[in-house]
Amino acid sequence: MAHATVKTRRTVGGCLQNPDNPEILEGIPMDAMTILTRDQLCAKLLISDTTRQRLEKTDPTFPRKLHVSVRKVGYLVSDVQAYIARQHQKAA
C-alpha cells in the first residue's frame, strides 16, 4: 500500500505544519477535542515559548493548560481557536 506524502514545513518550535491546510498540524485533522502540545500551540499562535509563559501568567483569557500526565501538558484546539477569535475581535 502506497502512503500519500504531505508537504510540510518547519514552524516556530520545530512543529511541522501542512502549508496547504493550516488546520492540519503534523498530519492530524483539528477538531475541538484535539490537544496541542506546547510547541504546536506556539506554532499556531506564532509566538515564542517565552511569550507563551508570560501570557499564561498575565493574560486570563489565554488558553488554560491541561495536565495530560505528570510531566506533559496540552491545550484544547477549541480554547486556542476561541483565544484567536477574541484577539482578532479586540484588534478590529
Backbone atoms as SQL, in Angstrom:
CREATE TABLE atoms (id INTEGER PRIMARY KEY, chain TEXT, resi INTEGER, resn TEXT, atom TEXT, x REAL, y REAL, z REAL);
INSERT INTO atoms VALUES
  (1, 'A', 1, 'MET', 'N', 0.841, -1.173, 0.000),
  (2, 'A', 1, 'MET', 'CA', 0.000, 0.000, 0.000),
  (3, 'A', 1, 'MET', 'C', 0.888, 1.239, 0.000),
  (4, 'A', 2, 'ALA', 'N', 0.664, 2.158, -0.909),
  (5, 'A', 2, 'ALA', 'CA', 1.464, 3.384, -1.001),
  (6, 'A', 2, 'ALA', 'C', 0.929, 4.418, -0.017),
  (7, 'A', 3, 'HIS', 'N', 1.840, 5.126, 0.606),
  (8, 'A', 3, 'HIS', 'CA', 1.460, 6.180, 1.542),
  (9, 'A', 3, 'HIS', 'C', 1.525, 7.521, 0.835),
  (10, 'A', 4, 'ALA', 'N', 0.498, 8.336, 1.038),
  (11, 'A', 4, 'ALA', 'CA', 0.494, 9.682, 0.470),
  (12, 'A', 4, 'ALA', 'C', 1.432, 10.552, 1.291),
  (13, 'A', 5, 'THR', 'N', 2.215, 11.356, 0.618),
  (14, 'A', 5, 'THR', 'CA', 3.107, 12.254, 1.342),
  (15, 'A', 5, 'THR', 'C', 2.433, 13.603, 1.497),
  (16, 'A', 6, 'VAL', 'N', 2.677, 14.221, 2.618),
  (17, 'A', 6, 'VAL', 'CA', 2.116, 15.535, 2.907),
  (18, 'A', 6, 'VAL', 'C', 3.269, 16.524, 2.927),
  (19, 'A', 7, 'LYS', 'N', 3.133, 17.589, 2.121),
  (20, 'A', 7, 'LYS', 'CA', 4.161, 18.621, 2.146),
  (21, 'A', 7, 'LYS', 'C', 4.103, 19.323, 3.495),
  (22, 'A', 8, 'THR', 'N', 5.236, 19.449, 4.131),
  (23, 'A', 8, 'THR', 'CA', 5.286, 20.117, 5.421),
  (24, 'A', 8, 'THR', 'C', 6.412, 21.125, 5.428),
  (25, 'A', 9, 'ARG', 'N', 6.359, 22.031, 6.372),
  (26, 'A', 9, 'ARG', 'CA', 7.436, 22.974, 6.569),
  (27, 'A', 9, 'ARG', 'C', 7.608, 23.160, 8.067),
  (28, 'A', 10, 'ARG', 'N', 8.790, 23.559, 8.473),
  (29, 'A', 10, 'ARG', 'CA', 9.050, 23.805, 9.891),
  (30, 'A', 10, 'ARG', 'C', 8.472, 25.164, 10.277),
  (31, 'A', 11, 'THR', 'N', 7.944, 25.227, 11.486),
  (32, 'A', 11, 'THR', 'CA', 7.421, 26.479, 12.005),
  (33, 'A', 11, 'THR', 'C', 8.023, 26.712, 13.378),
  (34, 'A', 12, 'VAL', 'N', 7.534, 27.698, 14.082),
  (35, 'A', 12, 'VAL', 'CA', 8.035, 28.037, 15.420),
  (36, 'A', 12, 'VAL', 'C', 8.024, 26.804, 16.304),
  (37, 'A', 13, 'GLY', 'N', 9.083, 26.592, 17.030),
  (38, 'A', 13, 'GLY', 'CA', 9.161, 25.473, 17.957),
  (39, 'A', 13, 'GLY', 'C', 9.452, 24.140, 17.293),
  (40, 'A', 14, 'GLY', 'N', 9.824, 24.150, 16.017),
  (41, 'A', 14, 'GLY', 'CA', 10.136, 22.910, 15.337),
  (42, 'A', 14, 'GLY', 'C', 8.910, 22.083, 14.993),
  (43, 'A', 15, 'CYS', 'N', 7.727, 22.641, 15.139),
  (44, 'A', 15, 'CYS', 'CA', 6.484, 21.933, 14.864),
  (45, 'A', 15, 'CYS', 'C', 6.270, 21.854, 13.357),
  (46, 'A', 16, 'LEU', 'N', 5.786, 20.730, 12.875),
  (47, 'A', 16, 'LEU', 'CA', 5.504, 20.585, 11.457),
  (48, 'A', 16, 'LEU', 'C', 4.074, 21.013, 11.157),
  (49, 'A', 17, 'GLN', 'N', 3.916, 21.769, 10.080),
  (50, 'A', 17, 'GLN', 'CA', 2.588, 22.229, 9.703),
  (51, 'A', 17, 'GLN', 'C', 2.404, 22.032, 8.210),
  (52, 'A', 18, 'ASN', 'N', 1.213, 21.652, 7.794),
  (53, 'A', 18, 'ASN', 'CA', 0.886, 21.450, 6.386),
  (54, 'A', 18, 'ASN', 'C', 0.571, 22.817, 5.772),
  (55, 'A', 19, 'PRO', 'N', 1.385, 23.312, 4.829),
  (56, 'A', 19, 'PRO', 'CA', 1.140, 24.635, 4.262),
  (57, 'A', 19, 'PRO', 'C', -0.121, 24.710, 3.399),
  (58, 'A', 20, 'ASP', 'N', -0.591, 23.551, 2.886),
  (59, 'A', 20, 'ASP', 'CA', -1.791, 23.553, 2.055),
  (60, 'A', 20, 'ASP', 'C', -3.062, 23.644, 2.880),
  (61, 'A', 21, 'ASN', 'N', -2.996, 23.245, 4.148),
  (62, 'A', 21, 'ASN', 'CA', -4.159, 23.285, 5.018),
  (63, 'A', 21, 'ASN', 'C', -3.692, 23.554, 6.449),
  (64, 'A', 22, 'PRO', 'N', -3.755, 24.829, 6.889),
  (65, 'A', 22, 'PRO', 'CA', -3.261, 25.153, 8.231),
  (66, 'A', 22, 'PRO', 'C', -4.051, 24.498, 9.353),
  (67, 'A', 23, 'GLU', 'N', -5.206, 23.915, 9.052),
  (68, 'A', 23, 'GLU', 'CA', -5.985, 23.237, 10.088),
  (69, 'A', 23, 'GLU', 'C', -5.487, 21.821, 10.336),
  (70, 'A', 24, 'ILE', 'N', -4.472, 21.386, 9.578),
  (71, 'A', 24, 'ILE', 'CA', -3.878, 20.080, 9.811),
  (72, 'A', 24, 'ILE', 'C', -2.461, 20.309, 10.301),
  (73, 'A', 25, 'LEU', 'N', -2.189, 19.877, 11.503),
  (74, 'A', 25, 'LEU', 'CA', -0.884, 20.038, 12.121),
  (75, 'A', 25, 'LEU', 'C', -0.293, 18.654, 12.320),
  (76, 'A', 26, 'GLU', 'N', 0.889, 18.424, 11.775),
  (77, 'A', 26, 'GLU', 'CA', 1.551, 17.121, 11.841),
  (78, 'A', 26, 'GLU', 'C', 0.650, 16.014, 11.296),
  (79, 'A', 27, 'GLY', 'N', -0.148, 16.307, 10.276),
  (80, 'A', 27, 'GLY', 'CA', -0.979, 15.300, 9.650),
  (81, 'A', 27, 'GLY', 'C', -2.216, 14.922, 10.446),
  (82, 'A', 28, 'ILE', 'N', -2.515, 15.645, 11.536),
  (83, 'A', 28, 'ILE', 'CA', -3.660, 15.335, 12.381),
  (84, 'A', 28, 'ILE', 'C', -4.760, 16.362, 12.124),
  (85, 'A', 29, 'PRO', 'N', -5.948, 15.923, 11.645),
  (86, 'A', 29, 'PRO', 'CA', -7.047, 16.878, 11.462),
  (87, 'A', 29, 'PRO', 'C', -7.419, 17.503, 12.807),
  (88, 'A', 30, 'MET', 'N', -7.713, 18.797, 12.791),
  (89, 'A', 30, 'MET', 'CA', -8.035, 19.508, 14.017),
  (90, 'A', 30, 'MET', 'C', -9.537, 19.485, 14.272),
  (91, 'A', 31, 'ASP', 'N', -9.951, 18.927, 15.399),
  (92, 'A', 31, 'ASP', 'CA', -11.326, 19.064, 15.846),
  (93, 'A', 31, 'ASP', 'C', -11.284, 19.698, 17.235),
  (94, 'A', 32, 'ALA', 'N', -12.424, 19.988, 17.804),
  (95, 'A', 32, 'ALA', 'CA', -12.496, 20.724, 19.063),
  (96, 'A', 32, 'ALA', 'C', -11.804, 20.006, 20.220),
  (97, 'A', 33, 'MET', 'N', -11.713, 18.683, 20.172),
  (98, 'A', 33, 'MET', 'CA', -11.133, 17.924, 21.281),
  (99, 'A', 33, 'MET', 'C', -9.662, 17.567, 21.067),
  (100, 'A', 34, 'THR', 'N', -9.069, 18.020, 19.975),
  (101, 'A', 34, 'THR', 'CA', -7.657, 17.772, 19.741),
  (102, 'A', 34, 'THR', 'C', -6.836, 18.530, 20.780),
  (103, 'A', 35, 'ILE', 'N', -5.826, 17.889, 21.311),
  (104, 'A', 35, 'ILE', 'CA', -4.953, 18.530, 22.296),
  (105, 'A', 35, 'ILE', 'C', -3.628, 18.864, 21.621),
  (106, 'A', 36, 'LEU', 'N', -3.234, 20.129, 21.715),
  (107, 'A', 36, 'LEU', 'CA', -1.974, 20.589, 21.148),
  (108, 'A', 36, 'LEU', 'C', -0.877, 20.554, 22.203),
  (109, 'A', 37, 'THR', 'N', 0.336, 20.266, 21.778),
  (110, 'A', 37, 'THR', 'CA', 1.489, 20.355, 22.666),
  (111, 'A', 37, 'THR', 'C', 1.891, 21.827, 22.798),
  (112, 'A', 38, 'ARG', 'N', 2.840, 22.100, 23.683),
  (113, 'A', 38, 'ARG', 'CA', 3.334, 23.478, 23.829),
  (114, 'A', 38, 'ARG', 'C', 3.905, 23.994, 22.516),
  (115, 'A', 39, 'ASP', 'N', 4.704, 23.170, 21.846),
  (116, 'A', 39, 'ASP', 'CA', 5.289, 23.593, 20.572),
  (117, 'A', 39, 'ASP', 'C', 4.219, 23.861, 19.518),
  (118, 'A', 40, 'GLN', 'N', 3.207, 23.008, 19.463),
  (119, 'A', 40, 'GLN', 'CA', 2.125, 23.198, 18.500),
  (120, 'A', 40, 'GLN', 'C', 1.339, 24.470, 18.812),
  (121, 'A', 41, 'LEU', 'N', 1.104, 24.737, 20.098),
  (122, 'A', 41, 'LEU', 'CA', 0.409, 25.965, 20.493),
  (123, 'A', 41, 'LEU', 'C', 1.196, 27.185, 20.034),
  (124, 'A', 42, 'CYS', 'N', 2.499, 27.189, 20.304),
  (125, 'A', 42, 'CYS', 'CA', 3.346, 28.317, 19.901),
  (126, 'A', 42, 'CYS', 'C', 3.340, 28.498, 18.387),
  (127, 'A', 43, 'ALA', 'N', 3.374, 27.397, 17.652),
  (128, 'A', 43, 'ALA', 'CA', 3.351, 27.471, 16.190),
  (129, 'A', 43, 'ALA', 'C', 2.024, 28.033, 15.697),
  (130, 'A', 44, 'LYS', 'N', 0.937, 27.587, 16.290),
  (131, 'A', 44, 'LYS', 'CA', -0.394, 28.051, 15.868),
  (132, 'A', 44, 'LYS', 'C', -0.580, 29.537, 16.149),
  (133, 'A', 45, 'LEU', 'N', -0.057, 30.017, 17.291),
  (134, 'A', 45, 'LEU', 'CA', -0.206, 31.424, 17.675),
  (135, 'A', 45, 'LEU', 'C', 0.930, 32.299, 17.165),
  (136, 'A', 46, 'LEU', 'N', 1.949, 31.672, 16.571),
  (137, 'A', 46, 'LEU', 'CA', 3.128, 32.383, 16.077),
  (138, 'A', 46, 'LEU', 'C', 3.806, 33.182, 17.183),
  (139, 'A', 47, 'ILE', 'N', 4.007, 32.525, 18.327),
  (140, 'A', 47, 'ILE', 'CA', 4.671, 33.150, 19.461),
  (141, 'A', 47, 'ILE', 'C', 5.824, 32.265, 19.926),
  (142, 'A', 48, 'SER', 'N', 6.731, 32.853, 20.673),
  (143, 'A', 48, 'SER', 'CA', 7.835, 32.075, 21.227),
  (144, 'A', 48, 'SER', 'C', 7.376, 31.389, 22.513),
  (145, 'A', 49, 'ASP', 'N', 8.190, 30.456, 22.985),
  (146, 'A', 49, 'ASP', 'CA', 7.873, 29.768, 24.220),
  (147, 'A', 49, 'ASP', 'C', 7.910, 30.740, 25.406),
  (148, 'A', 50, 'THR', 'N', 8.824, 31.697, 25.367),
  (149, 'A', 50, 'THR', 'CA', 8.911, 32.705, 26.427),
  (150, 'A', 50, 'THR', 'C', 7.640, 33.548, 26.473),
  (151, 'A', 51, 'THR', 'N', 7.133, 33.934, 25.318),
  (152, 'A', 51, 'THR', 'CA', 5.886, 34.702, 25.260),
  (153, 'A', 51, 'THR', 'C', 4.724, 33.873, 25.783),
  (154, 'A', 52, 'ARG', 'N', 4.705, 32.572, 25.437),
  (155, 'A', 52, 'ARG', 'CA', 3.652, 31.693, 25.955),
  (156, 'A', 52, 'ARG', 'C', 3.667, 31.677, 27.476),
  (157, 'A', 53, 'GLN', 'N', 4.850, 31.551, 28.060),
  (158, 'A', 53, 'GLN', 'CA', 4.959, 31.528, 29.519),
  (159, 'A', 53, 'GLN', 'C', 4.465, 32.835, 30.134),
  (160, 'A', 54, 'ARG', 'N', 4.821, 33.961, 29.512),
  (161, 'A', 54, 'ARG', 'CA', 4.384, 35.262, 30.019),
  (162, 'A', 54, 'ARG', 'C', 2.866, 35.401, 29.928),
  (163, 'A', 55, 'LEU', 'N', 2.290, 35.006, 28.787),
  (164, 'A', 55, 'LEU', 'CA', 0.843, 35.118, 28.610),
  (165, 'A', 55, 'LEU', 'C', 0.078, 34.210, 29.572),
  (166, 'A', 56, 'GLU', 'N', 0.617, 33.025, 29.849),
  (167, 'A', 56, 'GLU', 'CA', -0.037, 32.128, 30.811),
  (168, 'A', 56, 'GLU', 'C', -0.138, 32.779, 32.191),
  (169, 'A', 57, 'LYS', 'N', 0.847, 33.581, 32.537),
  (170, 'A', 57, 'LYS', 'CA', 0.859, 34.224, 33.855),
  (171, 'A', 57, 'LYS', 'C', 0.046, 35.513, 33.901),
  (172, 'A', 58, 'THR', 'N', 0.004, 36.253, 32.777),
  (173, 'A', 58, 'THR', 'CA', -0.568, 37.602, 32.809),
  (174, 'A', 58, 'THR', 'C', -1.914, 37.767, 32.108),
  (175, 'A', 59, 'ASP', 'N', -2.256, 36.887, 31.192),
  (176, 'A', 59, 'ASP', 'CA', -3.488, 37.035, 30.397),
  (177, 'A', 59, 'ASP', 'C', -4.523, 35.999, 30.828),
  (178, 'A', 60, 'PRO', 'N', -5.569, 36.435, 31.534),
  (179, 'A', 60, 'PRO', 'CA', -6.574, 35.470, 31.994),
  (180, 'A', 60, 'PRO', 'C', -7.384, 34.826, 30.862),
  (181, 'A', 61, 'THR', 'N', -7.337, 35.402, 29.665),
  (182, 'A', 61, 'THR', 'CA', -8.072, 34.831, 28.529),
  (183, 'A', 61, 'THR', 'C', -7.238, 33.829, 27.742),
  (184, 'A', 62, 'PHE', 'N', -5.955, 33.690, 28.074),
  (185, 'A', 62, 'PHE', 'CA', -5.078, 32.753, 27.365),
  (186, 'A', 62, 'PHE', 'C', -5.551, 31.325, 27.640),
  (187, 'A', 63, 'PRO', 'N', -5.460, 30.440, 26.635),
  (188, 'A', 63, 'PRO', 'CA', -5.929, 29.050, 26.827),
  (189, 'A', 63, 'PRO', 'C', -5.279, 28.391, 28.046),
  (190, 'A', 64, 'ARG', 'N', -6.115, 27.720, 28.838),
  (191, 'A', 64, 'ARG', 'CA', -5.610, 27.023, 30.028),
  (192, 'A', 64, 'ARG', 'C', -4.940, 25.726, 29.620),
  (193, 'A', 65, 'LYS', 'N', -3.868, 25.402, 30.323),
  (194, 'A', 65, 'LYS', 'CA', -3.190, 24.149, 30.013),
  (195, 'A', 65, 'LYS', 'C', -3.874, 22.998, 30.738),
  (196, 'A', 66, 'LEU', 'N', -3.889, 21.861, 30.070),
  (197, 'A', 66, 'LEU', 'CA', -4.442, 20.632, 30.633),
  (198, 'A', 66, 'LEU', 'C', -3.278, 19.729, 31.001),
  (199, 'A', 67, 'HIS', 'N', -3.295, 19.155, 32.170),
  (200, 'A', 67, 'HIS', 'CA', -2.250, 18.220, 32.569),
  (201, 'A', 67, 'HIS', 'C', -2.617, 16.836, 32.035),
  (202, 'A', 68, 'VAL', 'N', -1.959, 16.452, 30.942),
  (203, 'A', 68, 'VAL', 'CA', -2.226, 15.187, 30.275),
  (204, 'A', 68, 'VAL', 'C', -1.618, 14.033, 31.074),
  (205, 'A', 69, 'SER', 'N', -0.464, 14.278, 31.654),
  (206, 'A', 69, 'SER', 'CA', 0.191, 13.315, 32.537),
  (207, 'A', 69, 'SER', 'C', 1.008, 14.116, 33.545),
  (208, 'A', 70, 'VAL', 'N', 1.809, 13.436, 34.326),
  (209, 'A', 70, 'VAL', 'CA', 2.587, 14.111, 35.368),
  (210, 'A', 70, 'VAL', 'C', 3.517, 15.175, 34.778),
  (211, 'A', 71, 'ARG', 'N', 4.140, 14.871, 33.636),
  (212, 'A', 71, 'ARG', 'CA', 5.117, 15.787, 33.056),
  (213, 'A', 71, 'ARG', 'C', 4.706, 16.357, 31.710),
  (214, 'A', 72, 'LYS', 'N', 3.469, 16.167, 31.292),
  (215, 'A', 72, 'LYS', 'CA', 3.029, 16.602, 29.965),
  (216, 'A', 72, 'LYS', 'C', 1.782, 17.453, 30.076),
  (217, 'A', 73, 'VAL', 'N', 1.797, 18.613, 29.407),
  (218, 'A', 73, 'VAL', 'CA', 0.606, 19.458, 29.366),
  (219, 'A', 73, 'VAL', 'C', 0.197, 19.659, 27.913),
  (220, 'A', 74, 'GLY', 'N', -1.054, 20.033, 27.716),
  (221, 'A', 74, 'GLY', 'CA', -1.573, 20.288, 26.385),
  (222, 'A', 74, 'GLY', 'C', -2.635, 21.363, 26.436),
  (223, 'A', 75, 'TYR', 'N', -3.112, 21.747, 25.266),
  (224, 'A', 75, 'TYR', 'CA', -4.097, 22.826, 25.134),
  (225, 'A', 75, 'TYR', 'C', -5.168, 22.371, 24.148),
  (226, 'A', 76, 'LEU', 'N', -6.435, 22.546, 24.500),
  (227, 'A', 76, 'LEU', 'CA', -7.528, 22.169, 23.599),
  (228, 'A', 76, 'LEU', 'C', -7.568, 23.118, 22.400),
  (229, 'A', 77, 'VAL', 'N', -7.712, 22.543, 21.215),
  (230, 'A', 77, 'VAL', 'CA', -7.799, 23.349, 19.998),
  (231, 'A', 77, 'VAL', 'C', -8.964, 24.333, 20.091),
  (232, 'A', 78, 'SER', 'N', -10.083, 23.913, 20.665),
  (233, 'A', 78, 'SER', 'CA', -11.241, 24.809, 20.775),
  (234, 'A', 78, 'SER', 'C', -10.909, 26.038, 21.623),
  (235, 'A', 79, 'ASP', 'N', -10.126, 25.866, 22.704),
  (236, 'A', 79, 'ASP', 'CA', -9.710, 27.009, 23.525),
  (237, 'A', 79, 'ASP', 'C', -8.772, 27.928, 22.757),
  (238, 'A', 80, 'VAL', 'N', -7.872, 27.342, 21.986),
  (239, 'A', 80, 'VAL', 'CA', -6.919, 28.126, 21.195),
  (240, 'A', 80, 'VAL', 'C', -7.658, 28.915, 20.120),
  (241, 'A', 81, 'GLN', 'N', -8.603, 28.273, 19.435),
  (242, 'A', 81, 'GLN', 'CA', -9.372, 28.962, 18.402),
  (243, 'A', 81, 'GLN', 'C', -10.203, 30.095, 18.991),
  (244, 'A', 82, 'ALA', 'N', -10.783, 29.888, 20.180),
  (245, 'A', 82, 'ALA', 'CA', -11.556, 30.941, 20.840),
  (246, 'A', 82, 'ALA', 'C', -10.646, 32.110, 21.211),
  (247, 'A', 83, 'TYR', 'N', -9.438, 31.821, 21.679),
  (248, 'A', 83, 'TYR', 'CA', -8.473, 32.867, 22.023),
  (249, 'A', 83, 'TYR', 'C', -8.108, 33.685, 20.785),
  (250, 'A', 84, 'ILE', 'N', -7.845, 32.992, 19.674),
  (251, 'A', 84, 'ILE', 'CA', -7.513, 33.682, 18.422),
  (252, 'A', 84, 'ILE', 'C', -8.670, 34.577, 17.994),
  (253, 'A', 85, 'ALA', 'N', -9.904, 34.088, 18.097),
  (254, 'A', 85, 'ALA', 'CA', -11.081, 34.879, 17.717),
  (255, 'A', 85, 'ALA', 'C', -11.203, 36.123, 18.602),
  (256, 'A', 86, 'ARG', 'N', -10.972, 35.954, 19.923),
  (257, 'A', 86, 'ARG', 'CA', -11.033, 37.114, 20.830),
  (258, 'A', 86, 'ARG', 'C', -9.957, 38.142, 20.486),
  (259, 'A', 87, 'GLN', 'N', -8.750, 37.673, 20.200),
  (260, 'A', 87, 'GLN', 'CA', -7.660, 38.597, 19.849),
  (261, 'A', 87, 'GLN', 'C', -7.963, 39.313, 18.542),
  (262, 'A', 88, 'HIS', 'N', -8.533, 38.598, 17.595),
  (263, 'A', 88, 'HIS', 'CA', -8.892, 39.208, 16.307),
  (264, 'A', 88, 'HIS', 'C', -9.973, 40.262, 16.512),
  (265, 'A', 89, 'GLN', 'N', -10.963, 39.932, 17.324),
  (266, 'A', 89, 'GLN', 'CA', -12.056, 40.863, 17.598),
  (267, 'A', 89, 'GLN', 'C', -11.544, 42.109, 18.330),
  (268, 'A', 90, 'LYS', 'N', -10.613, 41.899, 19.255),
  (269, 'A', 90, 'LYS', 'CA', -10.034, 43.010, 20.006),
  (270, 'A', 90, 'LYS', 'C', -9.239, 43.946, 19.096),
  (271, 'A', 91, 'ALA', 'N', -8.582, 43.377, 18.083),
  (272, 'A', 91, 'ALA', 'CA', -7.757, 44.154, 17.183),
  (273, 'A', 91, 'ALA', 'C', -8.595, 44.925, 16.155),
  (274, 'A', 92, 'ALA', 'N', -9.811, 44.492, 15.919),
  (275, 'A', 92, 'ALA', 'CA', -10.660, 45.134, 14.899),
  (276, 'A', 92, 'ALA', 'C', -11.255, 46.435, 15.369);
